[in-house]
């Protein structure tokens, strides 16, 4: 056995011994040995606590934080931190993250169900033993904290920037960079994934990008109507039904609907964001303009 397994076994054996000492104490609280049993019981509890701290330190020392942007939940009502990353259109909570032991009664049923399903991956110190993937940051945050919270506010960068502000800043940076470059210009050729296409409008660029990405990442594209990074409350870009879009929706080859009434800058922002979600660089898309 490795040291982690030895510690787990020691904690289990001490826990059983502690139960026996406690039962003996309550069975004969007035006996001459009661004080001794009481001291032994509390010594065992102290040892268990020390072993759990070592177990926790080992878990964190083995935890590998990603070499890309990651987010943290750190609260006064939680003993430790949780760590997560944006994963395509979903959110991943990393192994080693602390999970609050209690869940409020009015929690969403899906979160309660996930707590039950994933209970085998939460150890006695309330740390995750494997990475877990969730539908969105809110679901992940509620799973971690056990309370009704807004995930985009709870998840923060190590510098304290909320996920909400992080996404907003990312969108602003992209928009500023592309607005002047593409405004009032017409595309006539594009290259994506080393494939060349003749185009005559920004609408064609957007459709080709979506169809090309779908061929490589169908599950991500099919989930775009649910992805808050690609849709805003004010205006949706993707929808499962035509009625979900307001101005000029067209149906993509995969079956979902796309709003194609976009400016040149907005079209490029959508394309670059979609490529980024799928792990590609903006430079993978090249446009030749008149």
N, C-alpha and C positions, 0 to 999 in steps of 0.2 A: 504493500500500500504506500501511496505517496503521503506527504505531510498533511495535505488537505483531507484525505480520507481518514488519517489517524485522528485529526482534530474532530471530524464529524462523529467518529466512533466514540471518542472520549466524551463529547458533549452528550451523546445519547446515553452512555453508561452512567454519567454523573446525574443526568436528569432522572433516570430510573432510581438511582440511589437516593436522590433528594426526595422523591415521592415516598420511598420507604421510611426515611427518617421522619418526614412530616407525619405520616400515618402513625408511626410509633409514638411520636410526641403527643398527638391528639388522643391516642388511645389511653395514655397514662400521663395526663398533664400534671398530676400532683406527685409523681414518683420521684425518687432521688436522682434518677437519670435524666429527668426532663430538661434541666438546664444544659446538660451535656449534649443531649439530642438537639436542642435548639441551636446551640453554637455550631454543631456539626452541619446542621441543615443550612445555616447562613454561610458557612465556609464553602459548602458545595455550590450555593448560588453565586458566590463571589468568583469561584473558579470557573463556573460556566460563563459568567460575564466576561472574564478575562480571555477565555478561549474564543468566545464569539468575536471579541475585538481583534484577536489575531486572525481569525477566519476572515473577517471583514477586510483587514489590511492586505491579506494574501489575495483576496478577490480583486481589490482595487489595484494592487500592484500588477496583476495580470491583465487588467483592463486596458485595451488599446483604443485611445481616442483617435478619431479619424484625422487624416491630414487635410481635410477640407473643413468648411464652416460647420460647427456643431453648436448645440444649444443646451442650456442647463436650467433645471428647476431647483431653486434653493429658497426654502421657506422656513420661517421660525417654528412652524408647527410640524416640521419634518426633521428627523434626526440626521439625515444626510441628503446628498444631492442625487438628482436623476439627470441622465445625459441622453440626448437624442439628435438625430440628423434628418433632414429632408431626404426622402428616398423616392425618386420619380414623383408621382403624384400623391404619395403617401408619407407617413412619418414613422421612423424607426426609433424605438427606445433601446438603448444599448445595455448589454450585459454588465452587471456591476451597479446599475442604478438602484437607488433606494425606492422602495414602494411602501407607501403609508399602509399600515395594517388594517385600518378601518375604512368602511365605505358608508356614506350617508344613506339613509333610507330612501330618499327621493331621487337616487341616482338612476340614470337611464338604464333600462333593462339590458341593453347590449353590453354596457360596461360591467354590470354585475355578472353577466354570462361570461365575458372575457376573463374576469377575475377568477371565476370558477374553473374555466378551461385551462388557464395558464398558471394555476396555483402550484403545479408541480415544478414550475420554473422560478419560484420564489422561495428562497431558503429560510432557515429559522431566524436569520438576522435581517430578513425582509429585503434582501438584495436579489435582483434578477440574475439568473445563471446562464441566460442566453439572450440574444437580441430578439426583440418582438416587433412585428410590423403592424401598424394601425392605419385606419382609413384616412385619418387627418390629425393635425396637431392637437385639436380639442379633445378627441377621443383618447389620444395618448396621454394628455395632461390629466384628464379625469381618471384614467386608469391608475396613474402614478399617485395622484394626490388623494383620490377617494372622495372628492367633493365636486360640486357643480362649478366649474371654472372656465374661463376663456383661454384656450390653449395659446392663441397668438399673443396673449399678454403674459402668460406664465413662463413660456419658453423664452429664454434670453441668451444672447451670446455671452462668452466669458467677460466681455466688457460691459455687460448690463443693458445691451440694446435688445428690446423686445422683438420677437419674431415679426410682429405687425410692422414695426418701424424698419426692420431689416428688409422685408419684402417691399415696402414702400420706397425705401432708398434705392434698392436694386432696380425697381421699375423706373424711377426718376433718372437714374444714371444712364440706363439703356435708352430711354426716350430722348434725353438731351444729346446723346452721341449720334443718334440716327436721324433726328428731325431735319437738320440742315443738310445732311448728306443725300437724302432721298427725296426731299420735298420738290415738287414741280418737275420731276424727271420721269421718263417713261422707260420701263425695262424692255429689252428685246432678246436677251439671252440670259440663261441662268445655269449654274452648275451646282449639283448637290450629290454628295457621295460619289464623285467622279463621273456622274452622268450628266450629259448636256441636254438642255431643253430650249427650244425657241418659244418665246412668250411675247405677248403683245399688251399685257396689262398686269397690274399688281394683283388683281384677283386671280389670274392664272398662277402667279408665283405662290400665292397662299395655298391654293388647292393642290399644286404639285408637291409642295413641302409636306402638307398633311398626309397626302396619299403615300409619299415616299417613306415617311416616318412610320406610317401604319404598317407597311410591308416588313419593317424591322422590329417594331414594338407595338403589336396590335393591342395588347392589354392596356398600355398607357393611353393610346389614342381613344380607345373605347370608353375610357374613364374620364376623358377631358370635360364632359359636361358637369362632372362632380368636382373638378379641380378648381379651387378658389384662386389659384395663381393664374389661371387662364380666363377667368370670368369675374366680373365685379357685380355688386348688387345693383349698380346703376345700369349696366349693360352686359349682357352675356355674349360670348363669342361662340361657344359650342352648346348644343342642346340635343336631347334625345328626341324631341318632337319639334316640328316646324313652328308650332305656336310658341315655343320658348324663345324665339328670336323675333326682333321687331321690324327690321327694315328690309334686308335682302338676303334671306337664307337660301342656301343651296345644300343638297344632300350629297355627302361624300360617298365614295365607293364602299366604305365600310358600314354605312347606314346612319351615322350620326349627322346632325345638321350643323352647318358653319355659316356665320354671318360674314358675308364678303363685302359689305359696304364699309370699307375701311380706307383711311388715307394711306399714302405710301409709307409714312413713318410708323403708323400703327401696324400696318401689314408686316413690316420688318421686325417690329417689336414682338409681335405674336410669333413669327417664324423663329426668331432667335431664342425666345423664351421656351418654345416647344423643343428646339434642339438642345437647349441647356438641360431641360428636365430629363431628356433621354441620354444625357452624358456626352453630347457633342459640343464642339466649339462653334461660335458664331462664324468663324472663318471657313467652316465647312460649306457654307452657302455663299456663292459668289454671283453677283448680279452685274450684267453689262447694260448700261443705260444710254439713252440718246440725250 
